[in-house]
């Protein structure tokens, strides 16, 4: 029985506005708001593999500022 290999691409995420891009992109800063992009959770250092993440799936800490805070 063959098992499927899951290719989990890594992403950069803007902690301010939630914009994302592939880790292979050369940009360091978000082109929408100018904030420095992150490629891992600032709390537990888990790589970002879900581009629309608001919270880290490992430690539960917030990755993106919520608009109504």
Backbone as CSV, one residue per row, in Angstrom:
resi,resn,N_x,N_y,N_z,CA_x,CA_y,CA_z,C_x,C_y,C_z
1,UNK,0.835,-1.177,0.000,0.000,0.000,0.000,0.886,1.249,0.000
2,UNK,0.640,2.125,-0.951,1.384,3.379,-1.043,0.710,4.441,-0.188
3,UNK,1.523,5.201,0.519,0.972,6.330,1.255,1.294,7.601,0.494
4,UNK,0.380,8.538,0.555,0.594,9.810,-0.129,1.554,10.662,0.669
5,UNK,2.475,11.269,-0.024,3.391,12.214,0.595,2.755,13.598,0.524
6,UNK,2.631,14.250,1.653,2.032,15.575,1.696,3.143,16.604,1.603
7,UNK,3.063,17.426,0.571,4.043,18.487,0.385,3.527,19.731,1.093
8,UNK,4.139,20.065,2.204,3.704,21.235,2.959,4.630,22.399,2.643
9,UNK,4.156,23.268,1.787,4.934,24.452,1.444,4.912,25.406,2.623
10,UNK,6.007,26.110,2.807,6.077,27.101,3.873,5.704,28.466,3.326
11,UNK,5.201,29.308,4.204,4.746,30.632,3.824,5.317,31.702,4.742
12,UNK,5.340,32.921,4.228,5.591,34.111,5.034,4.240,34.750,5.258
13,UNK,4.044,35.286,6.448,2.759,35.854,6.831,2.990,37.225,7.439
14,UNK,2.137,38.172,7.093,2.220,39.494,7.693,1.430,39.472,9.002
15,UNK,2.083,39.733,10.143,1.374,39.697,11.420,0.419,40.876,11.609
16,UNK,0.496,41.861,10.735,-0.372,43.025,10.844,-1.663,42.873,10.039
17,UNK,-1.544,42.523,8.761,-2.743,42.492,7.900,-3.128,41.095,7.424
18,UNK,-2.289,40.080,7.646,-2.621,38.720,7.247,-2.252,38.362,5.821
19,UNK,-1.626,39.286,5.076,-1.168,38.980,3.723,-0.156,37.833,3.807
20,UNK,-0.094,37.003,2.786,0.870,35.907,2.793,1.512,35.741,1.431
21,UNK,2.665,35.076,1.431,3.382,34.740,0.202,4.217,33.501,0.452
22,UNK,4.632,32.854,-0.601,5.481,31.679,-0.497,6.815,32.061,0.143
23,UNK,7.379,31.137,0.881,8.681,31.360,1.522,9.766,31.622,0.472
24,UNK,9.533,31.166,-0.765,10.537,31.337,-1.823,10.589,32.772,-2.360
25,UNK,9.563,33.578,-2.061,9.578,34.980,-2.490,10.682,35.724,-1.743
26,UNK,11.293,36.684,-2.392,12.417,37.408,-1.811,12.006,38.580,-0.922
27,UNK,10.728,38.958,-0.940,10.282,40.111,-0.159,10.441,39.857,1.338
28,UNK,10.905,40.873,2.064,11.042,40.805,3.512,9.881,41.510,4.193
29,UNK,9.348,42.527,3.538,8.276,43.333,4.114,7.001,43.183,3.303
30,UNK,5.873,43.279,3.988,4.559,43.163,3.351,4.364,44.303,2.362
31,UNK,3.948,43.972,1.158,3.736,45.008,0.143,2.391,45.710,0.315
32,UNK,1.548,45.244,1.244,0.277,45.913,1.503,0.363,46.930,2.637
33,UNK,1.147,46.616,3.688,1.180,47.522,4.839,2.587,47.871,5.323
34,UNK,3.618,47.215,4.798,4.999,47.567,5.127,5.579,46.907,6.361
35,UNK,4.840,46.023,7.034,5.326,45.347,8.236,6.187,44.149,7.829
36,UNK,7.206,43.843,8.628,8.095,42.714,8.340,7.329,41.397,8.411
37,UNK,7.490,40.572,7.380,6.828,39.272,7.298,7.484,38.287,8.269
38,UNK,6.707,37.309,8.761,7.236,36.244,9.604,7.078,34.921,8.862
39,UNK,7.978,33.969,9.110,7.854,32.661,8.478,7.682,31.538,9.498
40,UNK,7.615,31.921,10.770,7.367,30.949,11.830,6.686,31.650,12.995
41,UNK,6.099,30.858,13.853,5.407,31.403,15.022,6.426,32.074,15.940
42,UNK,6.183,33.317,16.345,7.110,34.004,17.240,7.190,33.369,18.628
43,UNK,6.178,32.596,19.017,6.160,31.987,20.344,6.856,30.630,20.400
44,UNK,6.564,29.757,19.416,7.117,28.392,19.482,8.036,28.043,18.305
45,UNK,8.177,28.968,17.370,9.068,28.797,16.208,8.592,27.744,15.204
46,UNK,7.321,27.358,15.268,6.756,26.407,14.299,6.652,27.087,12.938
47,UNK,7.144,26.446,11.862,7.028,27.037,10.528,5.562,27.249,10.134
48,UNK,5.295,28.315,9.396,3.941,28.597,8.925,3.693,27.800,7.651
49,UNK,2.752,26.848,7.725,2.434,26.013,6.557,0.998,26.228,6.087
50,UNK,0.215,26.982,6.851,-1.154,27.320,6.460,-1.195,28.823,6.204
51,UNK,-1.288,29.243,4.960,-1.147,30.662,4.632,-2.228,31.573,5.199
52,UNK,-3.381,31.042,5.556,-4.441,31.894,6.093,-4.563,31.783,7.613
53,UNK,-3.536,31.253,8.258,-3.564,31.088,9.714,-3.689,32.420,10.437
54,UNK,-4.507,32.430,11.474,-4.596,33.569,12.376,-3.934,33.177,13.701
55,UNK,-4.027,31.885,14.045,-3.424,31.348,15.250,-2.477,30.206,14.892
56,UNK,-1.450,30.003,15.703,-0.512,28.895,15.496,-1.232,27.590,15.827
57,UNK,-1.174,26.588,14.927,-1.853,25.326,15.196,-1.146,24.487,16.256
58,UNK,0.069,24.842,16.637,0.824,24.073,17.629,0.657,24.645,19.035
59,UNK,0.890,25.952,19.197,0.838,26.544,20.538,-0.405,27.398,20.778
60,UNK,-1.143,27.739,19.718,-2.375,28.497,19.871,-2.204,30.005,19.987
61,UNK,-0.980,30.489,19.929,-0.740,31.936,20.020,-1.158,32.619,18.729
62,UNK,-1.552,33.876,18.853,-2.017,34.661,17.717,-0.856,34.998,16.781
63,UNK,-1.069,34.807,15.469,-0.075,35.159,14.451,-0.403,36.477,13.781
64,UNK,-1.692,36.781,13.652,-2.157,37.968,12.936,-3.001,38.819,13.878
65,UNK,-2.784,40.107,13.846,-3.595,41.027,14.660,-5.046,40.943,14.206
66,UNK,-5.935,40.790,15.145,-7.359,40.744,14.807,-7.888,42.164,14.690
67,UNK,-8.725,42.397,13.707,-9.195,43.744,13.381,-9.984,44.410,14.505
68,UNK,-10.742,43.665,15.285,-11.623,44.254,16.298,-11.040,44.203,17.707
69,UNK,-9.755,44.292,17.838,-9.131,44.255,19.169,-8.937,45.657,19.691
